[in-house]
Amino acid sequence: MIVDFHVHCFPDEVAVKAVPKLASVAGIPARLNGTINGIKDSMIKSGVDHCVVLTIATKPSQTETINTWASEIQDSGITAFGSIHPQFEGWKNELKRIKDIGLKGIKLHPDYQNFFVDDENLFPIYEMAFKLGLIVLFHTGVDIGLPPPCHATPERLIRVVKAYPGARIVAAHMGGFSLWDEVESILAGEDIFLDTSYSLGSISTEQLKRIIGKHGYEKILFATDSPWKDQSEEIIKIRELMLGSEVEKAILGLNAKKLLRI
């Protein structure tokens, strides 16, 4: 089973404008059109069995609408995460609704949502999400489409990990895109999942293998960041690491299957 733990999709009418705009800002070409049909076609071609579609509320007013849409796109091959904007006043009820409508987690993007990941004003949101049994996935490291500062560095993220032992936390982009030395020295080996989204090929093979070895392959999740990366190409990159059959199968899907409880 292959699970892509980090893909982005939008409603069709939003994708036609959002994907070209995001591609222009970041200076990277989109490999898909950002629709649900687009990712499903890619899954068939690449052999991906399941995807986690991540949403993000960039404005407080988007929170409820985005979460409702996320619940509507779920099926046997799609798990969707909701989102909470930190400035959304009804976040307590919305977290409960996220749980009630069958979403397994939330994504938070400290850069887009303008907060530092270790800001204690956010801790009540984290705590309630964890109490509800939700997975919390953070964008971490540099976002190439946004200016500094970086709001979720490994140094800041480890404070959240230490504050919530046993919580199901996922750090996208291998724990901190472009901050690989900090990931290796601060996060590797800690109680947190790292997803590989947009990181394969950006981090050296040598350092990637060191991080996986130190962290434990059981806490590494295959992810692409589609539509910004091609699923087939990213699977090949994992296999080219020559990690062995057991490790490869775990990273490509079994770890995610266990985390998602599917």
Secondary structure, 3 states (H helix, E strand, C coil): CCEEEEECCCCHHHHHHHHHHHHHHHCCCCCCCCCHHHHHHHHHHHCCCEEEEECCCCCHHHHHHHHHHHHHCCECCEEEEEECCCCCCCHHHHHHHHHHCCCCEEEECCCCCCCCCCCHHHHHHHHHHHHCCCEEEECCECCCCCCCCCCCCHHHHHHHHHHCCCCCEEECHHHCECCHHHHHHHHCCCCCEEECCCCECCECHHHHHHHHHHHCHHHEECCCCECCCCHHHHHHHHHCCCCCHHHHHHHHHHHHHHHHCC
